[in-house]
Amino acid sequence: MILHSTDEVDRARKNVGRYEWARDLADRAIAASQDYVERSDEELWSLVTGQQVPRGIHVNPDLGCPTCRRRCL
C-alpha cells in the first residue's frame, strides 16, 4: 500500500528545505515518532491487537451499527 506518490514525497522534501512551516511540521512529526523508532520490531509487533478484538469497520456513523442498530458517535 502506497500512502503518498513519489511526486508528493519529493514535493514535501523540497518544502521542508524551503519553508519554515514545513520544517516545523517535519520536526514535530519526527519528534512524535521517536518512541516508535527506538523500539525493536518485536516490541512494535506486540502493539498490534489480535483478531479476537472486535472491529468497527462496518459501522456507519449515520445509520448506526448493522448488528445492534445502536447509534454511533
C-alpha positions in Angstrom: 0.0 0.0 0.0 1.4 3.4 -1.0 0.2 6.3 1.1 2.0 9.0 -0.9 3.2 9.1 -4.5 6.8 9.8 -5.3 5.9 13.3 -6.5 4.2 14.0 -3.2 7.2 12.9 -1.2 9.6 14.9 -3.4 7.4 18.0 -3.0 7.3 17.5 0.8 11.1 17.2 0.9 11.5 20.4 -1.2 9.0 22.2 1.0 11.0 21.2 4.2 14.1 22.8 2.6 12.2 25.9 1.5 9.6 26.8 4.1 9.8 27.2 7.9 6.3 25.9 8.4 7.1 22.7 6.6 10.4 22.3 8.6 8.4 22.8 11.8 5.8 20.2 10.8 8.5 17.7 9.9 10.4 18.3 13.1 7.2 17.7 15.1 6.4 14.5 13.2 9.9 13.2 13.7 9.8 14.1 17.5 6.4 12.4 17.9 7.7 9.2 16.2 10.9 8.8 18.2 9.3 6.4 20.7 8.4 4.0 17.9 11.7 4.5 16.1 13.6 3.4 19.2 11.5 0.2 19.6 12.5 -3.2 18.2 10.4 -5.0 15.6 9.3 -7.4 18.3 8.0 -4.6 20.5 6.2 -3.0 17.6 4.5 -6.3 16.7 3.4 -6.7 20.3 1.4 -3.5 20.0 -0.8 -4.9 17.2 -4.0 -6.3 18.6 -5.1 -9.8 17.6 -8.0 -10.9 15.5 -10.1 -11.7 18.7 -10.6 -7.9 19.2 -13.9 -6.8 17.7 -13.5 -4.3 14.9 -15.8 -1.4 13.8 -15.1 -1.3 10.1 -18.7 -1.9 9.1 -20.2 0.7 11.4 -21.8 3.6 9.7 -21.9 6.8 11.8 -25.1 7.9 10.0 -27.0 4.6 10.1 -25.5 3.1 13.3 -24.3 -0.4 14.0 -25.6 -3.0 11.5 -25.9 -5.6 14.2 -27.5 -3.9 17.2 -28.8 -0.8 15.4 -27.3 1.4 18.1 -26.4 5.0 17.1 -22.7 5.6 16.8 -20.8 8.8 17.7 
